[in-house]
Amino acid sequence: MCDWNKKLVIGVSSRALFDLTSENEIFEKEGIDAYCRYQMEHEDEILKKGPGFGLIEALLKVNELPGMEDRVEVIIMSHNSPDTSLRVFNTIKHYGLNISRAVLASGASLAPYLNAFKTDLFLSAYEEDVAQAIDSGVAAGIICCDTNKEYDSDAPVGQIRIAFDGDAVLFNEESQLIYDEFGLKAFEQNEEANANNPLPAGPFAHFLHTISDLQREFPPMESPIRTAIVTARSAPAHERVIRTLRAWNVRIDEAFFLGGISKAEILKAFGAHIFFDDQVANTAPASEVVPSARVPYRRKRK
């Protein structure tokens, strides 16, 4: 029997894993019947790689490391019906991805199945699915589907690199809301006054803990996953972040306190397989250089 509690479980939608841009346009313009008919008529045609392909491929490589057999589980979680799923599975086989499990919900909500499979991370192109996942306590991101951008997913898969924003991603949104309402000075004063008080956990805190636990199974410089926090914070607001991660007893390999400058070039230099941020103003330019996903954490509080 499969012990899900010992796995790193990633749920990914077919549209996040593969390029289904034209198929999605058929769905939006012509409806579900036309979409289903098209998928069945083209089920032997291989789909192109999508924005989440490189991350998923790299994560599955962890299972090939000594002692890591079956440690990472990737599950296709889709609104597709079983009848329209053959094209996706044919494409999975074509690319040699070790993915055997799927949730095919025929338009129903995917949220109940995320916790049923002990999902640690969910990637989708649909905001409502991602928002429901976060409401259910699962780390989730709306992957940026830039139809004009092809990432170098054919490059040799090495160390997996995952980058996170801080506020409203790893941490909750309380400090961000102070900045939004009262400005930078009030934000910095609050963070300096609370430097010794750990920030409350955000939607990706548990995912970071899970990755950190996996990293501890390797010597420090041999971990298959490397993490970074890439935040608009700068001194003096940096101290609370460092003390929070120390209090959580989690590992972050690299930290960038950028003081509001663009994150894109830093993420490119880091070589992120994916970057998680809560603001379109950051994920849009970042997605020009690395796969990126928006975390709609504050959506449920409006």
LINTA-V678785 format. One record per pair of residues at least 24 apart in sequence whose ideal C-beta (glycine too) atoms are under 6 Angstrom apart, sorted by sequence separation. I is the first residue (numbers start at 1). J is the second residue. D is the distance in whole Angstrom. If there is no record, write none. Layout:
# LINTA-V678785
i/j/d
I/J/D
I/J/D
This chain:
# LINTA-V678785
i/j/d
80/104/6
114/138/5
233/257/5
74/99/5
81/106/4
111/136/5
227/252/5
234/259/3
264/289/5
75/101/5
76/102/4
77/103/5
78/104/6
79/105/6
227/253/5
228/254/4
229/255/5
230/256/5
232/258/6
226/253/5
79/107/5
171/199/4
172/200/4
232/260/5
18/47/4
19/48/4
172/202/5
19/50/5
171/202/5
18/50/4
170/202/5
17/50/5
77/110/5
169/202/6
230/263/5
16/50/6
170/204/5
17/52/5
169/204/5
170/205/6
16/52/4
17/53/6
215/251/5
230/266/6
60/98/5
212/250/4
17/56/6
212/251/5
12/52/6
164/204/6
209/250/6
75/117/6
208/250/5
228/270/5
43/86/4
12/56/6
43/87/4
47/91/4
192/236/5
195/239/5
39/84/4
46/91/5
195/240/5
199/244/4
191/237/4
198/244/4
36/84/5
39/87/5
46/94/5
188/237/6
191/240/5
198/247/4
166/229/6
8/72/5
9/73/5
10/74/5
11/75/5
13/77/6
14/78/5
139/203/6
160/224/6
13/78/6
139/204/5
160/225/5
161/226/5
162/227/5
163/228/4
164/229/5
166/231/4
7/73/5
11/77/4
165/231/6
159/226/5
163/230/5
139/207/4
134/203/5
52/123/5
18/91/6
14/88/5
166/241/6
121/207/6
120/207/5
120/210/5
52/143/5
51/143/5
51/145/6
203/297/5
61/157/5
54/151/6
54/153/4
58/157/5
53/153/5
58/160/5
49/153/5
163/267/6
16/123/4
169/276/5
9/117/6
11/119/5
16/124/6
9/118/5
16/125/6
163/272/4
169/278/6
9/119/5
15/125/4
161/271/5
168/278/4
9/120/5
10/121/5
11/122/4
12/123/5
13/124/4
161/272/5
8/120/6
161/273/5
162/274/6
163/275/4
164/276/5
165/277/4
160/273/6
4/118/4
173/298/5
21/147/5
169/295/5
16/143/4
168/297/4
168/298/6
141/276/5
144/283/6
151/291/6
146/287/5
144/287/4
144/292/5
143/293/5
142/293/6
141/293/3
142/294/5
141/295/5
62/224/5
131/296/5
135/300/6
131/299/5
58/273/6
55/273/4
54/273/6
55/274/5
51/291/5
